[in-house]
């Protein structure tokens, strides 16, 4: 996706409700943490600019609602996506087990190879851990992606993980564009986005 030599990518943060998706983006963009953030209703997104291979790359990070009643909206946004951050709560094994459902949604709705990472949040609550690191690493190996453990509360590994997802999403997008130059996914734009967004990211709502 490009406009005036600007590549535009879309990365979706997926995971069950209350795993910390909104807090992760709040830490990433604002370097802040609030324990009282409300659950996302529908879809929100923020924008950040990168420079890869001397190319200006605009990445829209999409925060999705984890509740089952909003799942159809989240799944719809998978179409044309360039990357995903599969997120779970290290202190709640059921949120890790449900990652497979999001993987199935990706396989059903995304035909091209995309960038992806697996992120275990709430590492600061180590004493409450229910997901073994070995199990998460094994899943990441099966998915062919990197695994990060971190914390939106402390900021541990948040920037590293999302920056990495942006980088590999750009690489896979570039490879896909070179192999399928006429595919419509190379021209999809996120509704409501514009070239006037600030580097620091501005939060928008769409549905």
DATA-V990640 format. One record per residue. N is the residue number from 0. RES is the residue in one small letter. OMEGA is omega in whole degrees, -180 to 180 (999 if undefined). Layout:
# DATA-V990640
n	res	omega
N	RES	OMEGA
N	RES	OMEGA
This chain:
# DATA-V990640
n	res	omega
0	x	-177
1	x	177
2	x	-179
3	x	179
4	x	178
5	x	177
6	x	-179
7	x	-178
8	x	-180
9	x	177
10	x	-177
11	x	175
12	x	-176
13	x	177
14	x	-179
15	x	179
16	x	174
17	x	174
18	x	176
19	x	-177
20	x	180
21	x	179
22	x	178
23	x	179
24	x	178
25	x	177
26	x	-176
27	x	-175
28	x	-174
29	x	-176
30	x	-179
31	x	173
32	x	176
33	x	-180
34	x	-175
35	x	178
36	x	178
37	x	177
38	x	179
39	x	176
40	x	-179
41	x	-174
42	x	169
43	x	174
44	x	176
45	x	-174
46	x	176
47	x	179
48	x	177
49	x	172
50	x	179
51	x	180
52	x	-178
53	x	179
54	x	176
55	x	-175
56	x	179
57	x	-177
58	x	175
59	x	177
60	x	-174
61	x	178
62	x	-176
63	x	176
64	x	-178
65	x	-178
66	x	-177
67	x	-177
68	x	178
69	x	-174
70	x	-179
71	x	179
72	x	180
73	x	-179
74	x	-180
75	x	-179
76	x	176
77	x	-179
78	x	-179
79	x	-180
80	x	180
81	x	-179
82	x	178
83	x	171
84	x	-179
85	x	-169
86	x	175
87	x	-179
88	x	-179
89	x	-178
90	x	-179
91	x	-174
92	x	-179
93	x	179
94	x	175
95	x	180
96	x	-178
97	x	177
98	x	-179
99	x	179
100	x	178
101	x	178
102	x	177
103	x	178
104	x	179
105	x	-178
106	x	-179
107	x	-172
108	x	-179
109	x	-176
110	x	-179
111	x	174
112	x	-179
113	x	176
114	x	179
115	x	172
116	x	175
117	x	-176
118	x	175
119	x	-176
120	x	177
121	x	176
122	x	179
123	x	179
124	x	-175
125	x	-178
126	x	-180
127	x	-176
128	x	175
129	x	-178
130	x	179
131	x	179
132	x	-179
133	x	180
134	x	179
135	x	179
136	x	179
137	x	178
138	x	179
139	x	179
140	x	179
141	x	-180
142	x	-178
143	x	-178
144	x	178
145	x	177
146	x	177
147	x	168
148	x	-178
149	x	-176
150	x	174
151	x	-179
152	x	-178
153	x	-177
154	x	-178
155	x	174
156	x	-178
157	x	-179
158	x	-179
159	x	-177
160	x	-177
161	x	174
162	x	179
163	x	179
164	x	178
165	x	-178
166	x	-178
167	x	176
168	x	177
169	x	-179
170	x	-179
171	x	177
172	x	-179
173	x	179
174	x	180
175	x	-180
176	x	180
177	x	-178
178	x	-179
179	x	-174
180	x	-177
181	x	-179
182	x	-176
183	x	-180
184	x	179
185	x	-178
186	x	180
187	x	176
188	x	178
189	x	-179
190	x	178
191	x	-179
192	x	179
193	x	-178
194	x	-176
195	x	-179
196	x	180
197	x	179
198	x	-176
199	x	177
200	x	177
201	x	-175
202	x	-179
203	x	177
204	x	174
205	x	-178
206	x	999
